[in-house]
């Protein structure tokens, strides 16, 4: 079975773990710089994900 393409995503979640922002990218090289410069609103978390899998997380 081969790999299935899943988008890389920069996701912002509030303190209740509800998604308040979700931006998709075709590949990691485009998503990582956006994750690095994304501000973390107070009480929120920002994650870089490949599909549902969290690669990096910052914030609360």
Predicted model as a PDB file, atoms N, CA, C, CB and O in Angstrom, pLDDT in the B-factor column:
MODEL        1                                                                  
ATOM      1  N   UNK A   1       0.843  -1.164   0.000  1.00 58.00           N  
ATOM      2  CA  UNK A   1       0.000   0.000   0.000  1.00 58.00           C  
ATOM      3  C   UNK A   1       0.893   1.234   0.000  1.00 58.00           C  
ATOM      4  CB  UNK A   1      -0.962  -0.006   1.212  1.00 58.00           C  
ATOM      5  O   UNK A   1       1.840   1.308   0.783  1.00 58.00           O  
ATOM      6  N   UNK A   2       0.608   2.198  -0.863  1.00 63.00           N  
ATOM      7  CA  UNK A   2       1.420   3.400  -0.975  1.00 63.00           C  
ATOM      8  C   UNK A   2       0.982   4.490  -0.026  1.00 63.00           C  
ATOM      9  CB  UNK A   2       1.381   3.915  -2.374  1.00 63.00           C  
ATOM     10  O   UNK A   2      -0.019   4.372   0.681  1.00 63.00           O  
ATOM     11  N   UNK A   3       1.756   5.545  -0.031  1.00 66.00           N  
ATOM     12  CA  UNK A   3       1.437   6.686   0.819  1.00 66.00           C  
ATOM     13  C   UNK A   3       0.274   7.468   0.230  1.00 66.00           C  
ATOM     14  CB  UNK A   3       2.664   7.598   0.993  1.00 66.00           C  
ATOM     15  O   UNK A   3       0.122   7.564  -0.988  1.00 66.00           O  
ATOM     16  N   UNK A   4      -0.527   8.013   1.098  1.00 69.00           N  
ATOM     17  CA  UNK A   4      -1.633   8.870   0.690  1.00 69.00           C  
ATOM     18  C   UNK A   4      -1.232  10.305   1.012  1.00 69.00           C  
ATOM     19  CB  UNK A   4      -2.980   8.468   1.409  1.00 69.00           C  
ATOM     20  O   UNK A   4      -0.730  10.588   2.100  1.00 69.00           O  
ATOM     21  N   UNK A   5      -1.458  11.210   0.060  1.00 74.00           N  
ATOM     22  CA  UNK A   5      -1.094  12.606   0.288  1.00 74.00           C  
ATOM     23  C   UNK A   5      -2.031  13.241   1.301  1.00 74.00           C  
ATOM     24  CB  UNK A   5      -1.122  13.396  -1.027  1.00 74.00           C  
ATOM     25  O   UNK A   5      -3.252  13.186   1.154  1.00 74.00           O  
ATOM     26  N   UNK A   6      -1.452  13.840   2.325  1.00 82.00           N  
ATOM     27  CA  UNK A   6      -2.212  14.610   3.305  1.00 82.00           C  
ATOM     28  C   UNK A   6      -1.578  15.980   3.380  1.00 82.00           C  
ATOM     29  CB  UNK A   6      -2.238  13.912   4.712  1.00 82.00           C  
ATOM     30  O   UNK A   6      -0.352  16.087   3.356  1.00 82.00           O  
ATOM     31  N   UNK A   7      -2.357  17.012   3.469  1.00 92.00           N  
ATOM     32  CA  UNK A   7      -1.793  18.355   3.507  1.00 92.00           C  
ATOM     33  C   UNK A   7      -1.078  18.626   4.827  1.00 92.00           C  
ATOM     34  CB  UNK A   7      -2.887  19.388   3.285  1.00 92.00           C  
ATOM     35  O   UNK A   7      -1.409  18.043   5.860  1.00 92.00           O  
ATOM     36  N   UNK A   8      -0.110  19.505   4.777  1.00 96.00           N  
ATOM     37  CA  UNK A   8       0.500  20.035   5.988  1.00 96.00           C  
ATOM     38  C   UNK A   8      -0.365  21.210   6.410  1.00 96.00           C  
ATOM     39  CB  UNK A   8       2.012  20.460   5.762  1.00 96.00           C  
ATOM     40  O   UNK A   8      -0.826  21.989   5.575  1.00 96.00           O  
ATOM     41  N   UNK A   9      -0.581  21.332   7.716  1.00 97.00           N  
ATOM     42  CA  UNK A   9      -1.503  22.344   8.221  1.00 97.00           C  
ATOM     43  C   UNK A   9      -0.891  23.092   9.388  1.00 97.00           C  
ATOM     44  CB  UNK A   9      -2.825  21.709   8.640  1.00 97.00           C  
ATOM     45  O   UNK A   9      -0.197  22.508  10.220  1.00 97.00           O  
ATOM     46  N   UNK A  10      -1.155  24.396   9.443  1.00 97.00           N  
ATOM     47  CA  UNK A  10      -0.852  25.204  10.616  1.00 97.00           C  
ATOM     48  C   UNK A  10      -2.206  25.468  11.263  1.00 97.00           C  
ATOM     49  CB  UNK A  10      -0.071  26.561  10.248  1.00 97.00           C  
ATOM     50  O   UNK A  10      -3.068  26.132  10.687  1.00 97.00           O  
ATOM     51  N   UNK A  11      -2.379  24.932  12.479  1.00 97.00           N  
ATOM     52  CA  UNK A  11      -3.680  24.959  13.153  1.00 97.00           C  
ATOM     53  C   UNK A  11      -3.565  25.737  14.462  1.00 97.00           C  
ATOM     54  CB  UNK A  11      -4.196  23.516  13.421  1.00 97.00           C  
ATOM     55  O   UNK A  11      -2.633  25.528  15.239  1.00 97.00           O  
ATOM     56  N   UNK A  12      -4.518  26.634  14.696  1.00 97.00           N  
ATOM     57  CA  UNK A  12      -4.592  27.390  15.943  1.00 97.00           C  
ATOM     58  C   UNK A  12      -5.823  26.909  16.704  1.00 97.00           C  
ATOM     59  CB  UNK A  12      -4.655  28.942  15.677  1.00 97.00           C  
ATOM     60  O   UNK A  12      -6.930  26.872  16.167  1.00 97.00           O  
ATOM     61  N   UNK A  13      -5.605  26.541  17.971  1.00 97.00           N  
ATOM     62  CA  UNK A  13      -6.703  26.092  18.837  1.00 97.00           C  
ATOM     63  C   UNK A  13      -6.799  26.998  20.056  1.00 97.00           C  
ATOM     64  CB  UNK A  13      -6.500  24.617  19.274  1.00 97.00           C  
ATOM     65  O   UNK A  13      -5.785  27.443  20.595  1.00 97.00           O  
ATOM     66  N   UNK A  14      -8.037  27.267  20.485  1.00 96.00           N  
ATOM     67  CA  UNK A  14      -8.234  28.092  21.670  1.00 96.00           C  
ATOM     68  C   UNK A  14      -8.081  27.242  22.930  1.00 96.00           C  
ATOM     69  CB  UNK A  14      -9.620  28.769  21.639  1.00 96.00           C  
ATOM     70  O   UNK A  14      -7.760  26.056  22.854  1.00 96.00           O  
ATOM     71  N   UNK A  15      -8.314  27.862  24.096  1.00 95.00           N  
ATOM     72  CA  UNK A  15      -8.136  27.171  25.372  1.00 95.00           C  
ATOM     73  C   UNK A  15      -9.084  25.984  25.525  1.00 95.00           C  
ATOM     74  CB  UNK A  15      -8.344  28.142  26.519  1.00 95.00           C  
ATOM     75  O   UNK A  15      -8.797  25.066  26.293  1.00 95.00           O  
ATOM     76  N   UNK A  16     -10.207  25.985  24.808  1.00 96.00           N  
ATOM     77  CA  UNK A  16     -11.155  24.871  24.857  1.00 96.00           C  
ATOM     78  C   UNK A  16     -10.846  23.805  23.814  1.00 96.00           C  
ATOM     79  CB  UNK A  16     -12.568  25.382  24.659  1.00 96.00           C  
ATOM     80  O   UNK A  16     -11.645  22.892  23.607  1.00 96.00           O  
ATOM     81  N   UNK A  17      -9.695  23.912  23.155  1.00 95.00           N  
ATOM     82  CA  UNK A  17      -9.222  22.983  22.120  1.00 95.00           C  
ATOM     83  C   UNK A  17     -10.092  23.001  20.857  1.00 95.00           C  
ATOM     84  CB  UNK A  17      -9.178  21.572  22.682  1.00 95.00           C  
ATOM     85  O   UNK A  17     -10.135  22.024  20.110  1.00 95.00           O  
ATOM     86  N   UNK A  18     -10.775  24.108  20.631  1.00 97.00           N  
ATOM     87  CA  UNK A  18     -11.560  24.291  19.401  1.00 97.00           C  
ATOM     88  C   UNK A  18     -10.685  24.966  18.360  1.00 97.00           C  
ATOM     89  CB  UNK A  18     -12.851  25.133  19.667  1.00 97.00           C  
ATOM     90  O   UNK A  18      -9.956  25.906  18.677  1.00 97.00           O  
ATOM     91  N   UNK A  19     -10.749  24.496  17.120  1.00 96.00           N  
ATOM     92  CA  UNK A  19      -9.949  25.074  16.040  1.00 96.00           C  
ATOM     93  C   UNK A  19     -10.510  26.442  15.678  1.00 96.00           C  
ATOM     94  CB  UNK A  19      -9.930  24.142  14.796  1.00 96.00           C  
ATOM     95  O   UNK A  19     -11.688  26.581  15.349  1.00 96.00           O  
ATOM     96  N   UNK A  20      -9.634  27.458  15.746  1.00 96.00           N  
ATOM     97  CA  UNK A  20     -10.043  28.815  15.371  1.00 96.00           C  
ATOM     98  C   UNK A  20      -9.289  29.300  14.136  1.00 96.00           C  
ATOM     99  CB  UNK A  20      -9.811  29.782  16.538  1.00 96.00           C  
ATOM    100  O   UNK A  20      -9.581  30.375  13.610  1.00 96.00           O  
ATOM    101  N   UNK A  21      -8.329  28.517  13.675  1.00 96.00           N  
ATOM    102  CA  UNK A  21      -7.587  28.830  12.460  1.00 96.00           C  
ATOM    103  C   UNK A  21      -6.962  27.575  11.891  1.00 96.00           C  
ATOM    104  CB  UNK A  21      -6.511  29.884  12.733  1.00 96.00           C  
ATOM    105  O   UNK A  21      -6.431  26.750  12.634  1.00 96.00           O  
ATOM    106  N   UNK A  22      -7.020  27.425  10.572  1.00 96.00           N  
ATOM    107  CA  UNK A  22      -6.490  26.216   9.937  1.00 96.00           C  
ATOM    108  C   UNK A  22      -6.086  26.565   8.515  1.00 96.00           C  
ATOM    109  CB  UNK A  22      -7.537  25.052   9.953  1.00 96.00           C  
ATOM    110  O   UNK A  22      -6.938  26.835   7.669  1.00 96.00           O  
ATOM    111  N   UNK A  23      -4.775  26.558   8.252  1.00 96.00           N  
ATOM    112  CA  UNK A  23      -4.272  26.887   6.926  1.00 96.00           C  
ATOM    113  C   UNK A  23      -3.525  25.679   6.369  1.00 96.00           C  
ATOM    114  CB  UNK A  23      -3.349  28.141   6.970  1.00 96.00           C  
ATOM    115  O   UNK A  23      -2.677  25.104   7.051  1.00 96.00           O  
ATOM    116  N   UNK A  24      -3.838  25.291   5.129  1.00 96.00           N  
ATOM    117  CA  UNK A  24      -3.232  24.115   4.509  1.00 96.00           C  
ATOM    118  C   UNK A  24      -2.119  24.506   3.540  1.00 96.00           C  
ATOM    119  CB  UNK A  24      -4.295  23.296   3.780  1.00 96.00           C  
ATOM    120  O   UNK A  24      -2.161  25.559   2.904  1.00 96.00           O  
ATOM    121  N   UNK A  25      -1.118  23.620   3.446  1.00 96.00           N  
ATOM    122  CA  UNK A  25       0.015  23.789   2.539  1.00 96.00           C  
ATOM    123  C   UNK A  25       0.273  22.457   1.851  1.00 96.00           C  
ATOM    124  CB  UNK A  25       1.291  24.287   3.302  1.00 96.00           C  
ATOM    125  O   UNK A  25      -0.004  21.396   2.410  1.00 96.00           O  
ATOM    126  N   UNK A  26       0.802  22.516   0.638  1.00 93.00           N  
ATOM    127  CA  UNK A  26       1.060  21.298  -0.128  1.00 93.00           C  
ATOM    128  C   UNK A  26       2.229  20.483   0.398  1.00 93.00           C  
ATOM    129  CB  UNK A  26       1.312  21.647  -1.555  1.00 93.00           C  
ATOM    130  O   UNK A  26       2.270  19.266   0.217  1.00 93.00           O  
ATOM    131  N   UNK A  27       3.185  21.146   1.052  1.00 93.00           N  
ATOM    132  CA  UNK A  27       4.355  20.416   1.528  1.00 93.00           C  
ATOM    133  C   UNK A  27       4.961  21.081   2.753  1.00 93.00           C  
ATOM    134  CB  UNK A  27       5.397  20.309   0.423  1.00 93.00           C  
ATOM    135  O   UNK A  27       4.676  22.239   3.060  1.00 93.00           O  
ATOM    136  N   UNK A  28       5.800  20.327   3.443  1.00 95.00           N  
ATOM    137  CA  UNK A  28       6.418  20.767   4.688  1.00 95.00           C  
ATOM    138  C   UNK A  28       7.233  22.042   4.499  1.00 95.00           C  
ATOM    139  CB  UNK A  28       7.302  19.669   5.247  1.00 95.00           C  
ATOM    140  O   UNK A  28       7.203  22.927   5.354  1.00 95.00           O  
ATOM    141  N   UNK A  29       7.961  22.143   3.388  1.00 95.00           N  
ATOM    142  CA  UNK A  29       8.830  23.301   3.156  1.00 95.00           C  
ATOM    143  C   UNK A  29       8.049  24.614   3.098  1.00 95.00           C  
ATOM    144  CB  UNK A  29       9.608  23.115   1.863  1.00 95.00           C  
ATOM    145  O   UNK A  29       8.603  25.671   3.401  1.00 95.00           O  
ATOM    146  N   UNK A  30       6.805  24.564   2.725  1.00 96.00           N  
ATOM    147  CA  UNK A  30       5.967  25.772   2.708  1.00 96.00           C  
ATOM    148  C   UNK A  30       5.318  26.007   4.067  1.00 96.00           C  
ATOM    149  CB  UNK A  30       4.884  25.661   1.622  1.00 96.00           C  
ATOM    150  O   UNK A  30       5.113  27.156   4.458  1.00 96.00           O  
ATOM    151  N   UNK A  31       4.995  24.951   4.786  1.00 97.00           N  
ATOM    152  CA  UNK A  31       4.284  25.072   6.055  1.00 97.00           C  
ATOM    153  C   UNK A  31       5.184  25.489   7.218  1.00 97.00           C  
ATOM    154  CB  UNK A  31       3.620  23.768   6.383  1.00 97.00           C  
ATOM    155  O   UNK A  31       4.756  26.265   8.072  1.00 97.00           O  
ATOM    156  N   UNK A  32       6.411  24.994   7.268  1.00 97.00           N  
ATOM    157  CA  UNK A  32       7.294  25.250   8.421  1.00 97.00           C  
ATOM    158  C   UNK A  32       7.578  26.724   8.636  1.00 97.00           C  
ATOM    159  CB  UNK A  32       8.601  24.517   8.244  1.00 97.00           C  
ATOM    160  O   UNK A  32       7.484  27.178   9.777  1.00 97.00           O  
ATOM    161  N   UNK A  33       7.922  27.512   7.607  1.00 97.00           N  
ATOM    162  CA  UNK A  33       8.154  28.946   7.848  1.00 97.00           C  
ATOM    163  C   UNK A  33       6.903  29.663   8.364  1.00 97.00           C  
ATOM    164  CB  UNK A  33       8.631  29.618   6.564  1.00 97.00           C  
ATOM    165  O   UNK A  33       7.007  30.582   9.177  1.00 97.00           O  
ATOM    166  N   UNK A  34       5.728  29.246   7.897  1.00 97.00           N  
ATOM    167  CA  UNK A  34       4.480  29.859   8.366  1.00 97.00           C  
ATOM    168  C   UNK A  34       4.226  29.506   9.829  1.00 97.00           C  
ATOM    169  CB  UNK A  34       3.290  29.403   7.493  1.00 97.00           C  
ATOM    170  O   UNK A  34       3.759  30.346  10.597  1.00 97.00           O  
ATOM    171  N   UNK A  35       4.530  28.273  10.216  1.00 97.00           N  
ATOM    172  CA  UNK A  35       4.408  27.871  11.618  1.00 97.00           C  
ATOM    173  C   UNK A  35       5.363  28.686  12.482  1.00 97.00           C  
ATOM    174  CB  UNK A  35       4.690  26.360  11.782  1.00 97.00           C  
ATOM    175  O   UNK A  35       4.983  29.176  13.545  1.00 97.00           O  
ATOM    176  N   UNK A  36       6.615  28.830  12.018  1.00 97.00           N  
ATOM    177  CA  UNK A  36       7.625  29.546  12.797  1.00 97.00           C  
ATOM    178  C   UNK A  36       7.234  30.992  13.066  1.00 97.00           C  
ATOM    179  CB  UNK A  36       8.955  29.508  12.081  1.00 97.00           C  
ATOM    180  O   UNK A  36       7.499  31.507  14.152  1.00 97.00           O  
ATOM    181  N   UNK A  37       6.611  31.653  12.102  1.00 96.00           N  
ATOM    182  CA  UNK A  37       6.276  33.068  12.282  1.00 96.00           C  
ATOM    183  C   UNK A  37       4.857  33.304  12.811  1.00 96.00           C  
ATOM    184  CB  UNK A  37       6.441  33.790  10.973  1.00 96.00           C  
ATOM    185  O   UNK A  37       4.487  34.446  13.082  1.00 96.00           O  
ATOM    186  N   UNK A  38       4.068  32.251  12.961  1.00 95.00           N  
ATOM    187  CA  UNK A  38       2.694  32.405  13.447  1.00 95.00           C  
ATOM    188  C   UNK A  38       2.691  32.859  14.903  1.00 95.00           C  
ATOM    189  CB  UNK A  38       1.912  31.081  13.298  1.00 95.00           C  
ATOM    190  O   UNK A  38       3.339  32.237  15.745  1.00 95.00           O  
ATOM    191  N   UNK A  39       1.968  33.937  15.208  1.00 94.00           N  
ATOM    192  CA  UNK A  39       1.865  34.361  16.600  1.00 94.00           C  
ATOM    193  C   UNK A  39       0.980  33.389  17.379  1.00 94.00           C  
ATOM    194  CB  UNK A  39       1.305  35.798  16.693  1.00 94.00           C  
ATOM    195  O   UNK A  39       0.096  32.744  16.816  1.00 94.00           O  
ATOM    196  N   UNK A  40       1.231  33.300  18.662  1.00 95.00           N  
ATOM    197  CA  UNK A  40       0.429  32.429  19.520  1.00 95.00           C  
ATOM    198  C   UNK A  40      -0.462  33.320  20.379  1.00 95.00           C  
ATOM    199  CB  UNK A  40       1.335  31.497  20.409  1.00 95.00           C  
ATOM    200  O   UNK A  40       0.017  33.937  21.331  1.00 95.00           O  
ATOM    201  N   UNK A  41      -1.748  33.393  20.057  1.00 92.00           N  
ATOM    202  CA  UNK A  41      -2.648  34.199  20.892  1.00 92.00           C  
ATOM    203  C   UNK A  41      -2.664  33.659  22.327  1.00 92.00           C  
ATOM    204  CB  UNK A  41      -4.087  34.204  20.300  1.00 92.00           C  
ATOM    205  O   UNK A  41      -2.472  32.464  22.547  1.00 92.00           O  
ATOM    206  N   UNK A  42      -2.891  34.537  23.286  1.00 94.00           N  
ATOM    207  CA  UNK A  42      -2.879  34.134  24.693  1.00 94.00           C  
ATOM    208  C   UNK A  42      -3.889  33.012  24.946  1.00 94.00           C  
ATOM    209  CB  UNK A  42      -3.187  35.343  25.601  1.00 94.00           C  
ATOM    210  O   UNK A  42      -5.048  33.100  24.540  1.00 94.00           O  
ATOM    211  N   UNK A  43      -3.433  31.970  25.614  1.00 95.00           N  
ATOM    212  CA  UNK A  43      -4.284  30.840  25.944  1.00 95.00           C  
ATOM    213  C   UNK A  43      -4.488  29.851  24.807  1.00 95.00           C  
ATOM    214  CB  UNK A  43      -5.596  31.335  26.390  1.00 95.00           C  
ATOM    215  O   UNK A  43      -5.231  28.881  24.959  1.00 95.00           O  
ATOM    216  N   UNK A  44      -3.845  30.082  23.680  1.00 97.00           N  
ATOM    217  CA  UNK A  44      -4.019  29.222  22.511  1.00 97.00           C  
ATOM    218  C   UNK A  44      -2.775  28.389  22.244  1.00 97.00           C  
ATOM    219  CB  UNK A  44      -4.357  30.059  21.285  1.00 97.00           C  
ATOM    220  O   UNK A  44      -1.717  28.631  22.824  1.00 97.00           O  
ATOM    221  N   UNK A  45      -2.911  27.408  21.361  1.00 97.00           N  
ATOM    222  CA  UNK A  45      -1.775  26.636  20.870  1.00 97.00           C  
ATOM    223  C   UNK A  45      -1.762  26.708  19.348  1.00 97.00           C  
ATOM    224  CB  UNK A  45      -1.843  25.155  21.361  1.00 97.00           C  
ATOM    225  O   UNK A  45      -2.797  26.835  18.694  1.00 97.00           O  
ATOM    226  N   UNK A  46      -0.546  26.622  18.812  1.00 98.00           N  
ATOM    227  CA  UNK A  46      -0.362  26.571  17.364  1.00 98.00           C  
ATOM    228  C   UNK A  46       0.398  25.288  17.075  1.00 98.00           C  
ATOM    229  CB  UNK A  46       0.407  27.846  16.813  1.00 98.00           C  
ATOM    230  O   UNK A  46       1.423  25.010  17.698  1.00 98.00           O  
ATOM    231  N   UNK A  47      -0.110  24.501  16.123  1.00 98.00           N  
ATOM    232  CA  UNK A  47       0.550  23.251  15.765  1.00 98.00           C  
ATOM    233  C   UNK A  47       0.833  23.214  14.271  1.00 98.00           C  
ATOM    234  CB  UNK A  47      -0.309  22.045  16.177  1.00 98.00           C  
ATOM    235  O   UNK A  47       0.099  23.783  13.463  1.00 98.00           O  
ATOM    236  N   UNK A  48       1.915  22.529  13.928  1.00 98.00           N  
ATOM    237  CA  UNK A  48       2.197  22.179  12.539  1.00 98.00           C  
ATOM    238  C   UNK A  48       1.867  20.704  12.436  1.00 98.00           C  
ATOM    239  CB  UNK A  48       3.710  22.494  12.115  1.00 98.00           C  
ATOM    240  O   UNK A  48       2.443  19.880  13.146  1.00 98.00           O  
ATOM    241  N   UNK A  49       0.937  20.370  11.549  1.00 97.00           N  
ATOM    242  CA  UNK A  49       0.445  19.009  11.444  1.00 97.00           C  
ATOM    243  C   UNK A  49       0.590  18.493  10.022  1.00 97.00           C  
ATOM    244  CB  UNK A  49      -1.008  18.931  11.891  1.00 97.00           C  
ATOM    245  O   UNK A  49       0.573  19.258   9.057  1.00 97.00           O  
ATOM    246  N   UNK A  50       0.734  17.178   9.915  1.00 95.00           N  
ATOM    247  CA  UNK A  50       0.641  16.499   8.623  1.00 95.00           C  
ATOM    248  C   UNK A  50      -0.627  15.682   8.718  1.00 95.00           C  
ATOM    249  CB  UNK A  50       1.929  15.596   8.294  1.00 95.00           C  
ATOM    250  O   UNK A  50      -0.645  14.617   9.336  1.00 95.00           O  
ATOM    251  N   UNK A  51      -1.693  16.180   8.103  1.00 88.00           N  
ATOM    252  CA  UNK A  51      -3.004  15.597   8.321  1.00 88.00           C  
ATOM    253  C   UNK A  51      -3.401  15.828   9.769  1.00 88.00           C  
ATOM    254  CB  UNK A  51      -3.013  14.085   7.973  1.00 88.00           C  
ATOM    255  O   UNK A  51      -3.473  16.973  10.214  1.00 88.00           O  
ATOM    256  N   UNK A  52      -3.660  14.756  10.513  1.00 89.00           N  
ATOM    257  CA  UNK A  52      -4.019  14.874  11.923  1.00 89.00           C  
ATOM    258  C   UNK A  52      -2.814  14.725  12.845  1.00 89.00           C  
ATOM    259  CB  UNK A  52      -5.061  13.838  12.277  1.00 89.00           C  
ATOM    260  O   UNK A  52      -2.920  14.995  14.042  1.00 89.00           O  
ATOM    261  N   UNK A  53      -1.661  14.298  12.308  1.00 94.00           N  
ATOM    262  CA  UNK A  53      -0.473  14.057  13.129  1.00 94.00           C  
ATOM    263  C   UNK A  53       0.251  15.361  13.436  1.00 94.00           C  
ATOM    264  CB  UNK A  53       0.478  13.082  12.425  1.00 94.00           C  
ATOM    265  O   UNK A  53       0.638  16.089  12.522  1.00 94.00           O  
ATOM    266  N   UNK A  54       0.434  15.657  14.719  1.00 96.00           N  
ATOM    267  CA  UNK A  54       1.127  16.866  15.146  1.00 96.00           C  
ATOM    268  C   UNK A  54       2.629  16.655  15.042  1.00 96.00           C  
ATOM    269  CB  UNK A  54       0.731  17.250  16.590  1.00 96.00           C  
ATOM    270  O   UNK A  54       3.177  15.694  15.583  1.00 96.00           O  
ATOM    271  N   UNK A  55       3.297  17.586  14.323  1.00 96.00           N  
ATOM    272  CA  UNK A  55       4.752  17.523  14.168  1.00 96.00           C  
ATOM    273  C   UNK A  55       5.417  18.463  15.162  1.00 96.00           C  
ATOM    274  CB  UNK A  55       5.170  17.883  12.721  1.00 96.00           C  
ATOM    275  O   UNK A  55       6.346  18.066  15.866  1.00 96.00           O  
ATOM    276  N   UNK A  56       4.943  19.721  15.224  1.00 98.00           N  
ATOM    277  CA  UNK A  56       5.459  20.727  16.162  1.00 98.00           C  
ATOM    278  C   UNK A  56       4.289  21.402  16.855  1.00 98.00           C  
ATOM    279  CB  UNK A  56       6.347  21.781  15.431  1.00 98.00           C  
ATOM    280  O   UNK A  56       3.203  21.523  16.287  1.00 98.00           O  
ATOM    281  N   UNK A  57       4.521  21.845  18.100  1.00 98.00           N  
ATOM    282  CA  UNK A  57       3.484  22.536  18.857  1.00 98.00           C  
ATOM    283  C   UNK A  57       4.123  23.646  19.668  1.00 98.00           C  
ATOM    284  CB  UNK A  57       2.713  21.556  19.777  1.00 98.00           C  
ATOM    285  O   UNK A  57       5.203  23.468  20.232  1.00 98.00           O  
ATOM    286  N   UNK A  58       3.450  24.809  19.730  1.00 97.00           N  
ATOM    287  CA  UNK A  58       3.922  25.882  20.584  1.00 97.00           C  
ATOM    288  C   UNK A  58       2.719  26.561  21.239  1.00 97.00           C  
ATOM    289  CB  UNK A  58       4.768  26.902  19.776  1.00 97.00           C  
ATOM    290  O   UNK A  58       1.606  26.528  20.714  1.00 97.00           O  
ATOM    291  N   UNK A  59       2.963  27.165  22.375  1.00 93.00           N  
ATOM    292  CA  UNK A  59       1.903  27.845  23.096  1.00 93.00           C  
ATOM    293  C   UNK A  59       1.483  27.089  24.329  1.00 93.00           C  
ATOM    294  CB  UNK A  59       0.721  28.054  22.205  1.00 93.00           C  
ATOM    295  O   UNK A  59       2.168  26.179  24.796  1.00 93.00           O  
ATOM    296  N   UNK A  60       0.321  27.496  24.851  1.00 78.00           N  
ATOM    297  CA  UNK A  60      -0.213  26.970  26.114  1.00 78.00           C  
ATOM    298  C   UNK A  60       0.075  25.507  26.221  1.00 78.00           C  
ATOM    299  CB  UNK A  60      -1.716  27.217  26.230  1.00 78.00           C  
ATOM    300  O   UNK A  60      -0.293  24.876  27.213  1.00 78.00           O  
TER     301      UNK A  60                                                      
ENDMDL                                                                          
END                                                                             
